[in-house]
């Protein structure tokens, strides 16, 4: 199935590179990507916000000494995580950021390449699905080479099977609600 090929290639590339967890919000990746990540044995660490996901990834990278992966998806999500990414860049924290190219979605009108370029030490585009593995390996290497820091992997929706990297909330996401007062009476 063409749709799952790019997602599975991405998940396989992350696993083969020694990544054990992908941080993000439920909307950061298409549900198919989260399923592929789970199927290859990677953990999906969900945060409520993009900045929370980025700080979780930073914490993991600092703890492990290895690059950590954060899926931000859309360019507005990159803006929301900007403070965390700037901190990672300043502190030399090796991160790999999965993000769509600008204008990938109609509501994503902002071209944030200049802003993203300030927050990362490199940007690696993925032009075709068969280049996903090389891009992931290159990003992980680049995040540690020289002065460590964040590196963006720019993955267009057609590379992942025609679906946007940032999608609808994952069906595996559990809805939780606060108890109502009458439940505590």
Secondary structure, DSSP 8 states (H G I E B T S, - for coil): -HHHHHHHHHHHHHHHTT--EEEE-TTTS-HHHHHHHHHTT-EEEE-SSHHHHHHHHHHHHHHHSS-EEEEEESHHHHHHTHHHHHHHHHHT--EEEEE--TTSSTT-----HHHHHHH-SEEEEE-SGGGHHHHHHHHHHHHHSSS--EEEEEE-GGGGTSS-SS-S--TT--------GGGG-
